Amino acid sequence: MNTKNSKTKLLWLIPLVLGTIYIIRREQQTPYNSIEGLIFGTVYHVTYQYDGDLKPEIEKAFKTFDGSLSTFNDTSVISKINQNKEVVPDSFFLNVYNRSMEISKETDGAFDITVAPLVNAWGFGFKKNQQVDSLTIDSLLQITGYEKISLAQGKIIKKDARIMLDCSAIAKGYASDVIAGVLQKHGVKNFMVEIGGEIVARGHNPKKEAWRIGVNKPVDDSLSMNQELQTILQLTDVGMATSGNYRNFYYKEGKKYAHTINPKTGYPVQHNLLSTTVVAKDCMTADALATAFMVMGLEKAEAFANAHPEIEAYFIYSDEKGNFQNYFTKGMKKYIAEKQ
């Protein structure tokens, strides 16, 4: 046995072990920070492990995002496009637009960012609702459809000037991805970003476990007071989004009108699918597909989810007796917490 070589290897190994111990101890000692605030008309929460305050940078990113994709900001990029003003789309808008068009094609138009005039007409958008009847819907369908817009030389081209865009069904998910990027730029490995229910989870929580995320039971709850959970998911290194018609709705003349509008019919959806939760590599995709599934209905949503192994889905629906039932893809099982 070569004693000299063994000693040399040992000398190299000692600093490696010590360095590893130092890194582990430093990570254990680094505190978790939690911040929250208001953005896009909803609440955001960010929990991250970092020795410092990143809230100023996070809010700076939110401000830039608002100036790009908020339909409630008259000076934003998307508002200027809706007003047919000259504007050069920024990277935030282009990223959302390009992914939106891809998902619109994949879902055969169940997801569609040109649905804005219909959403406004039914009272769920950025303009006051109007008196809705079949003639109104037929008229608005003439200016609805993702095939009626395109991107050419860095500008949005509309086939009709009355076409308006609304990216609210994908923007919060993308914003969660953007904030995740801000954290990762600073070397943060363990964090959870949540914006109005759209989530990005990376690494582990303060208990050194995967992040535990609750999925609410789809009980009519316009004031967001109900906290009863249907299930708990354990997530890391993924994006998650939930869509449902149990919070944003209204009753008129005894009939319930939900905020999910079918871009093809022009009317709020009416079916037994109550809530859709999607897990994907990024939150932007999860957000858009969760909405698309609510438009599709249970049968088509199941078929789509099972045909796309890169995503997982959890559906809550009502049976013939009005009882809650659930369906989830095979891959979703690994995310469902054993201890609820």
Contacts in CASP RR format, 6 or more apart in sequence:
PFRMAT RR
TARGET T0000
AUTHOR 0000-0000-0000
METHOD contacts of the structure
MODEL  1
MNTKNSKTKLLWLIPLVLGTIYIIRREQQTPYNSIEGLIFGTVYHVTYQY
DGDLKPEIEKAFKTFDGSLSTFNDTSVISKINQNKEVVPDSFFLNVYNRS
MEISKETDGAFDITVAPLVNAWGFGFKKNQQVDSLTIDSLLQITGYEKIS
LAQGKIIKKDARIMLDCSAIAKGYASDVIAGVLQKHGVKNFMVEIGGEIV
ARGHNPKKEAWRIGVNKPVDDSLSMNQELQTILQLTDVGMATSGNYRNFY
YKEGKKYAHTINPKTGYPVQHNLLSTTVVAKDCMTADALATAFMVMGLEK
AEAFANAHPEIEAYFIYSDEKGNFQNYFTKGMKKYIAEKQ
27 49 0 8 1.000
30 49 0 8 1.000
30 50 0 8 1.000
30 51 0 8 1.000
31 49 0 8 1.000
31 50 0 8 1.000
31 51 0 8 1.000
32 47 0 8 1.000
32 48 0 8 1.000
32 49 0 8 1.000
32 190 0 8 1.000
32 205 0 8 1.000
32 206 0 8 1.000
33 47 0 8 1.000
33 48 0 8 1.000
33 49 0 8 1.000
33 50 0 8 1.000
33 52 0 8 1.000
33 53 0 8 1.000
33 54 0 8 1.000
34 45 0 8 1.000
34 46 0 8 1.000
34 47 0 8 1.000
35 45 0 8 1.000
35 46 0 8 1.000
35 55 0 8 1.000
35 58 0 8 1.000
36 43 0 8 1.000
36 44 0 8 1.000
36 45 0 8 1.000
36 46 0 8 1.000
37 43 0 8 1.000
37 44 0 8 1.000
37 45 0 8 1.000
38 44 0 8 1.000
39 62 0 8 1.000
39 66 0 8 1.000
39 175 0 8 1.000
39 195 0 8 1.000
40 66 0 8 1.000
40 70 0 8 1.000
40 168 0 8 1.000
40 171 0 8 1.000
40 172 0 8 1.000
40 175 0 8 1.000
40 195 0 8 1.000
41 72 0 8 1.000
42 172 0 8 1.000
42 195 0 8 1.000
42 196 0 8 1.000
43 196 0 8 1.000
44 62 0 8 1.000
44 179 0 8 1.000
44 193 0 8 1.000
44 194 0 8 1.000
44 195 0 8 1.000
44 196 0 8 1.000
45 192 0 8 1.000
45 193 0 8 1.000
45 194 0 8 1.000
46 58 0 8 1.000
46 179 0 8 1.000
46 183 0 8 1.000
46 191 0 8 1.000
46 192 0 8 1.000
46 193 0 8 1.000
46 194 0 8 1.000
47 191 0 8 1.000
47 192 0 8 1.000
47 205 0 8 1.000
47 206 0 8 1.000
48 54 0 8 1.000
48 183 0 8 1.000
48 188 0 8 1.000
48 190 0 8 1.000
48 191 0 8 1.000
48 192 0 8 1.000
49 188 0 8 1.000
49 189 0 8 1.000
49 190 0 8 1.000
49 191 0 8 1.000
49 206 0 8 1.000
50 183 0 8 1.000
50 186 0 8 1.000
50 187 0 8 1.000
50 188 0 8 1.000
54 182 0 8 1.000
54 183 0 8 1.000
54 186 0 8 1.000
54 188 0 8 1.000
57 182 0 8 1.000
57 186 0 8 1.000
58 179 0 8 1.000
58 182 0 8 1.000
61 178 0 8 1.000
61 179 0 8 1.000
61 182 0 8 1.000
62 175 0 8 1.000
62 179 0 8 1.000
64 92 0 8 1.000
65 92 0 8 1.000
65 171 0 8 1.000
65 175 0 8 1.000
65 178 0 8 1.000
66 73 0 8 1.000
66 76 0 8 1.000
67 73 0 8 1.000
67 75 0 8 1.000
67 76 0 8 1.000
67 77 0 8 1.000
68 76 0 8 1.000
68 77 0 8 1.000
68 78 0 8 1.000
68 90 0 8 1.000
68 92 0 8 1.000
68 93 0 8 1.000
69 76 0 8 1.000
69 77 0 8 1.000
69 78 0 8 1.000
69 92 0 8 1.000
69 93 0 8 1.000
69 96 0 8 1.000
69 167 0 8 1.000
69 171 0 8 1.000
69 174 0 8 1.000
70 76 0 8 1.000
70 78 0 8 1.000
70 79 0 8 1.000
71 78 0 8 1.000
71 79 0 8 1.000
71 82 0 8 1.000
71 116 0 8 1.000
71 125 0 8 1.000
71 126 0 8 1.000
71 165 0 8 1.000
71 166 0 8 1.000
71 167 0 8 1.000
71 168 0 8 1.000
72 126 0 8 1.000
73 79 0 8 1.000
77 87 0 8 1.000
77 89 0 8 1.000
77 90 0 8 1.000
77 92 0 8 1.000
77 93 0 8 1.000
78 93 0 8 1.000
78 165 0 8 1.000
78 166 0 8 1.000
78 167 0 8 1.000
80 86 0 8 1.000
80 87 0 8 1.000
81 87 0 8 1.000
81 89 0 8 1.000
81 156 0 8 1.000
81 165 0 8 1.000
82 116 0 8 1.000
82 164 0 8 1.000
82 165 0 8 1.000
84 158 0 8 1.000
84 161 0 8 1.000
88 154 0 8 1.000
88 155 0 8 1.000
89 97 0 8 1.000
89 154 0 8 1.000
89 155 0 8 1.000
89 156 0 8 1.000
92 174 0 8 1.000
92 178 0 8 1.000
94 151 0 8 1.000
94 154 0 8 1.000
95 174 0 8 1.000
95 284 0 8 1.000
96 167 0 8 1.000
96 170 0 8 1.000
96 171 0 8 1.000
96 174 0 8 1.000
96 284 0 8 1.000
97 113 0 8 1.000
97 151 0 8 1.000
97 156 0 8 1.000
97 167 0 8 1.000
98 151 0 8 1.000
99 170 0 8 1.000
99 174 0 8 1.000
99 284 0 8 1.000
99 285 0 8 1.000
99 288 0 8 1.000
100 111 0 8 1.000
100 113 0 8 1.000
100 146 0 8 1.000
100 167 0 8 1.000
100 170 0 8 1.000
100 288 0 8 1.000
101 146 0 8 1.000
103 111 0 8 1.000
103 170 0 8 1.000
103 285 0 8 1.000
103 288 0 8 1.000
103 289 0 8 1.000
103 292 0 8 1.000
104 111 0 8 1.000
104 112 0 8 1.000
104 113 0 8 1.000
104 146 0 8 1.000
105 146 0 8 1.000
107 289 0 8 1.000
107 292 0 8 1.000
107 295 0 8 1.000
107 296 0 8 1.000
107 304 0 8 1.000
109 145 0 8 1.000
109 146 0 8 1.000
109 263 0 8 1.000
109 264 0 8 1.000
109 292 0 8 1.000
110 262 0 8 1.000
110 263 0 8 1.000
110 292 0 8 1.000
110 293 0 8 1.000
110 295 0 8 1.000
110 296 0 8 1.000
110 300 0 8 1.000
111 169 0 8 1.000
111 170 0 8 1.000
111 263 0 8 1.000
111 288 0 8 1.000
111 289 0 8 1.000
111 291 0 8 1.000
111 292 0 8 1.000
111 295 0 8 1.000
112 144 0 8 1.000
112 145 0 8 1.000
112 146 0 8 1.000
112 263 0 8 1.000
113 146 0 8 1.000
113 165 0 8 1.000
113 166 0 8 1.000
113 167 0 8 1.000
113 169 0 8 1.000
113 170 0 8 1.000
114 143 0 8 1.000
114 144 0 8 1.000
114 145 0 8 1.000
114 146 0 8 1.000
114 148 0 8 1.000
114 149 0 8 1.000
114 163 0 8 1.000
114 164 0 8 1.000
114 165 0 8 1.000
114 263 0 8 1.000
115 144 0 8 1.000
115 145 0 8 1.000
115 166 0 8 1.000
115 261 0 8 1.000
115 263 0 8 1.000
116 125 0 8 1.000
116 126 0 8 1.000
116 164 0 8 1.000
116 165 0 8 1.000
116 166 0 8 1.000
117 140 0 8 1.000
117 143 0 8 1.000
117 144 0 8 1.000
117 162 0 8 1.000
117 163 0 8 1.000
117 164 0 8 1.000
118 137 0 8 1.000
118 140 0 8 1.000
118 141 0 8 1.000
118 144 0 8 1.000
118 261 0 8 1.000
118 263 0 8 1.000
118 266 0 8 1.000
119 125 0 8 1.000
119 166 0 8 1.000
119 259 0 8 1.000
119 261 0 8 1.000
120 126 0 8 1.000
120 127 0 8 1.000
120 128 0 8 1.000
120 129 0 8 1.000
120 130 0 8 1.000
120 164 0 8 1.000
121 129 0 8 1.000
121 130 0 8 1.000
121 132 0 8 1.000
121 136 0 8 1.000
121 137 0 8 1.000
121 140 0 8 1.000
122 129 0 8 1.000
122 132 0 8 1.000
122 257 0 8 1.000
122 259 0 8 1.000
122 261 0 8 1.000
122 268 0 8 1.000
123 129 0 8 1.000
123 250 0 8 1.000
124 248 0 8 1.000
124 259 0 8 1.000
124 261 0 8 1.000
125 166 0 8 1.000
125 168 0 8 1.000
126 166 0 8 1.000
130 136 0 8 1.000
137 265 0 8 1.000
137 266 0 8 1.000
137 267 0 8 1.000
140 266 0 8 1.000
141 266 0 8 1.000
142 160 0 8 1.000
143 160 0 8 1.000
143 162 0 8 1.000
143 163 0 8 1.000
143 164 0 8 1.000
144 163 0 8 1.000
144 263 0 8 1.000
144 266 0 8 1.000
145 263 0 8 1.000
148 158 0 8 1.000
148 159 0 8 1.000
148 160 0 8 1.000
148 163 0 8 1.000
149 156 0 8 1.000
149 157 0 8 1.000
149 158 0 8 1.000
149 159 0 8 1.000
149 163 0 8 1.000
149 165 0 8 1.000
150 156 0 8 1.000
150 157 0 8 1.000
151 157 0 8 1.000
156 165 0 8 1.000
169 243 0 8 1.000
169 287 0 8 1.000
169 288 0 8 1.000
169 291 0 8 1.000
170 284 0 8 1.000
170 287 0 8 1.000
170 288 0 8 1.000
170 291 0 8 1.000
171 287 0 8 1.000
172 195 0 8 1.000
172 196 0 8 1.000
172 197 0 8 1.000
172 198 0 8 1.000
172 241 0 8 1.000
172 287 0 8 1.000
173 195 0 8 1.000
173 198 0 8 1.000
173 241 0 8 1.000
173 283 0 8 1.000
173 284 0 8 1.000
173 286 0 8 1.000
173 287 0 8 1.000
174 283 0 8 1.000
174 284 0 8 1.000
174 287 0 8 1.000
175 195 0 8 1.000
175 198 0 8 1.000
176 193 0 8 1.000
176 194 0 8 1.000
176 195 0 8 1.000
176 198 0 8 1.000
176 199 0 8 1.000
176 200 0 8 1.000
176 239 0 8 1.000
176 283 0 8 1.000
177 200 0 8 1.000
177 239 0 8 1.000
177 282 0 8 1.000
177 283 0 8 1.000
177 284 0 8 1.000
179 193 0 8 1.000
179 195 0 8 1.000
179 200 0 8 1.000
180 191 0 8 1.000
180 193 0 8 1.000
180 200 0 8 1.000
180 202 0 8 1.000
180 283 0 8 1.000
183 191 0 8 1.000
183 193 0 8 1.000
183 202 0 8 1.000
184 202 0 8 1.000
188 202 0 8 1.000
189 202 0 8 1.000
189 203 0 8 1.000
190 202 0 8 1.000
190 203 0 8 1.000
190 204 0 8 1.000
190 205 0 8 1.000
191 200 0 8 1.000
191 201 0 8 1.000
191 202 0 8 1.000
191 203 0 8 1.000
192 199 0 8 1.000
192 200 0 8 1.000
192 201 0 8 1.000
192 202 0 8 1.000
192 205 0 8 1.000
192 211 0 8 1.000
193 199 0 8 1.000
193 200 0 8 1.000
193 201 0 8 1.000
197 241 0 8 1.000
197 242 0 8 1.000
198 240 0 8 1.000
198 241 0 8 1.000
198 283 0 8 1.000
198 286 0 8 1.000
198 287 0 8 1.000
199 211 0 8 1.000
199 213 0 8 1.000
199 235 0 8 1.000
199 239 0 8 1.000
199 240 0 8 1.000
199 241 0 8 1.000
199 283 0 8 1.000
200 238 0 8 1.000
200 239 0 8 1.000
200 240 0 8 1.000
200 282 0 8 1.000
200 283 0 8 1.000
201 210 0 8 1.000
201 211 0 8 1.000
201 213 0 8 1.000
201 235 0 8 1.000
201 236 0 8 1.000
201 237 0 8 1.000
201 238 0 8 1.000
201 239 0 8 1.000
201 240 0 8 1.000
202 236 0 8 1.000
202 237 0 8 1.000
203 210 0 8 1.000
203 211 0 8 1.000
203 236 0 8 1.000
203 237 0 8 1.000
204 210 0 8 1.000
204 211 0 8 1.000
204 236 0 8 1.000
205 211 0 8 1.000
205 212 0 8 1.000
209 234 0 8 1.000
210 234 0 8 1.000
210 235 0 8 1.000
210 236 0 8 1.000
211 234 0 8 1.000
211 235 0 8 1.000
211 236 0 8 1.000
212 232 0 8 1.000
212 233 0 8 1.000
212 234 0 8 1.000
212 337 0 8 1.000
213 232 0 8 1.000
213 233 0 8 1.000
213 234 0 8 1.000
213 235 0 8 1.000
213 240 0 8 1.000
214 229 0 8 1.000
214 230 0 8 1.000
214 231 0 8 1.000
214 232 0 8 1.000
214 233 0 8 1.000
215 229 0 8 1.000
215 230 0 8 1.000
215 231 0 8 1.000
215 232 0 8 1.000
215 233 0 8 1.000
215 242 0 8 1.000
215 275 0 8 1.000
215 277 0 8 1.000
215 314 0 8 1.000
215 316 0 8 1.000
216 226 0 8 1.000
216 227 0 8 1.000
216 228 0 8 1.000
216 229 0 8 1.000
216 230 0 8 1.000
216 242 0 8 1.000
216 246 0 8 1.000
216 275 0 8 1.000
217 226 0 8 1.000
217 228 0 8 1.000
217 229 0 8 1.000
217 230 0 8 1.000
217 316 0 8 1.000
217 324 0 8 1.000
218 230 0 8 1.000
218 244 0 8 1.000
218 245 0 8 1.000
218 246 0 8 1.000
218 274 0 8 1.000
218 275 0 8 1.000
218 316 0 8 1.000
218 324 0 8 1.000
219 226 0 8 1.000
219 228 0 8 1.000
219 246 0 8 1.000
220 246 0 8 1.000
220 249 0 8 1.000
221 246 0 8 1.000
221 247 0 8 1.000
222 247 0 8 1.000
222 248 0 8 1.000
222 249 0 8 1.000
222 250 0 8 1.000
224 247 0 8 1.000
229 340 0 8 1.000
230 275 0 8 1.000
230 316 0 8 1.000
230 324 0 8 1.000
230 326 0 8 1.000
231 314 0 8 1.000
231 326 0 8 1.000
231 336 0 8 1.000
231 337 0 8 1.000
231 340 0 8 1.000
232 336 0 8 1.000
232 337 0 8 1.000
232 340 0 8 1.000
233 240 0 8 1.000
233 277 0 8 1.000
233 279 0 8 1.000
233 314 0 8 1.000
233 335 0 8 1.000
233 336 0 8 1.000
233 337 0 8 1.000
234 335 0 8 1.000
234 336 0 8 1.000
234 337 0 8 1.000
235 279 0 8 1.000
235 335 0 8 1.000
238 279 0 8 1.000
238 280 0 8 1.000
238 281 0 8 1.000
239 279 0 8 1.000
239 280 0 8 1.000
239 281 0 8 1.000
239 282 0 8 1.000
239 283 0 8 1.000
239 286 0 8 1.000
240 277 0 8 1.000
240 278 0 8 1.000
240 279 0 8 1.000
240 280 0 8 1.000
240 283 0 8 1.000
240 286 0 8 1.000
241 277 0 8 1.000
241 278 0 8 1.000
241 283 0 8 1.000
241 286 0 8 1.000
241 287 0 8 1.000
241 289 0 8 1.000
241 290 0 8 1.000
242 275 0 8 1.000
242 276 0 8 1.000
242 277 0 8 1.000
242 278 0 8 1.000
242 290 0 8 1.000
243 260 0 8 1.000
243 275 0 8 1.000
243 276 0 8 1.000
243 287 0 8 1.000
243 290 0 8 1.000
243 291 0 8 1.000
243 293 0 8 1.000
243 294 0 8 1.000
244 258 0 8 1.000
244 260 0 8 1.000
244 274 0 8 1.000
244 275 0 8 1.000
244 276 0 8 1.000
244 290 0 8 1.000
244 294 0 8 1.000
245 258 0 8 1.000
245 259 0 8 1.000
245 260 0 8 1.000
245 268 0 8 1.000
245 269 0 8 1.000
245 274 0 8 1.000
245 294 0 8 1.000
246 274 0 8 1.000
246 275 0 8 1.000
248 258 0 8 1.000
248 259 0 8 1.000
249 256 0 8 1.000
249 257 0 8 1.000
249 258 0 8 1.000
249 259 0 8 1.000
250 256 0 8 1.000
250 257 0 8 1.000
251 257 0 8 1.000
257 268 0 8 1.000
258 268 0 8 1.000
258 269 0 8 1.000
259 268 0 8 1.000
260 268 0 8 1.000
260 269 0 8 1.000
260 291 0 8 1.000
260 294 0 8 1.000
260 295 0 8 1.000
261 267 0 8 1.000
261 268 0 8 1.000
261 269 0 8 1.000
261 295 0 8 1.000
262 268 0 8 1.000
262 269 0 8 1.000
262 295 0 8 1.000
263 295 0 8 1.000
269 294 0 8 1.000
269 295 0 8 1.000
269 297 0 8 1.000
271 297 0 8 1.000
271 298 0 8 1.000
272 297 0 8 1.000
272 298 0 8 1.000
272 317 0 8 1.000
272 318 0 8 1.000
272 319 0 8 1.000
273 293 0 8 1.000
273 294 0 8 1.000
273 296 0 8 1.000
273 297 0 8 1.000
273 298 0 8 1.000
273 301 0 8 1.000
273 315 0 8 1.000
273 316 0 8 1.000
273 317 0 8 1.000
274 316 0 8 1.000
274 317 0 8 1.000
274 318 0 8 1.000
274 324 0 8 1.000
275 315 0 8 1.000
275 316 0 8 1.000
276 290 0 8 1.000
276 293 0 8 1.000
276 294 0 8 1.000
276 301 0 8 1.000
276 313 0 8 1.000
276 314 0 8 1.000
276 315 0 8 1.000
276 316 0 8 1.000
277 290 0 8 1.000
277 313 0 8 1.000
277 314 0 8 1.000
277 315 0 8 1.000
278 285 0 8 1.000
278 286 0 8 1.000
278 287 0 8 1.000
278 289 0 8 1.000
278 290 0 8 1.000
278 293 0 8 1.000
278 305 0 8 1.000
278 311 0 8 1.000
278 312 0 8 1.000
278 313 0 8 1.000
278 314 0 8 1.000
279 286 0 8 1.000
279 311 0 8 1.000
279 312 0 8 1.000
279 313 0 8 1.000
279 332 0 8 1.000
279 335 0 8 1.000
280 286 0 8 1.000
280 289 0 8 1.000
280 310 0 8 1.000
280 311 0 8 1.000
280 312 0 8 1.000
281 310 0 8 1.000
285 311 0 8 1.000
286 311 0 8 1.000
289 311 0 8 1.000
289 313 0 8 1.000
292 301 0 8 1.000
292 304 0 8 1.000
293 301 0 8 1.000
293 304 0 8 1.000
293 305 0 8 1.000
293 313 0 8 1.000
293 315 0 8 1.000
294 301 0 8 1.000
296 304 0 8 1.000
298 315 0 8 1.000
298 317 0 8 1.000
298 327 0 8 1.000
301 313 0 8 1.000
301 315 0 8 1.000
302 313 0 8 1.000
302 315 0 8 1.000
302 327 0 8 1.000
305 311 0 8 1.000
305 312 0 8 1.000
305 313 0 8 1.000
305 329 0 8 1.000
306 329 0 8 1.000
311 329 0 8 1.000
312 328 0 8 1.000
312 329 0 8 1.000
312 331 0 8 1.000
312 332 0 8 1.000
312 335 0 8 1.000
313 328 0 8 1.000
313 329 0 8 1.000
313 332 0 8 1.000
314 326 0 8 1.000
314 327 0 8 1.000
314 328 0 8 1.000
314 329 0 8 1.000
314 332 0 8 1.000
314 336 0 8 1.000
315 326 0 8 1.000
315 327 0 8 1.000
315 328 0 8 1.000
316 324 0 8 1.000
316 325 0 8 1.000
316 326 0 8 1.000
317 324 0 8 1.000
317 325 0 8 1.000
317 326 0 8 1.000
317 327 0 8 1.000
318 324 0 8 1.000
318 325 0 8 1.000
319 325 0 8 1.000
328 336 0 8 1.000
END
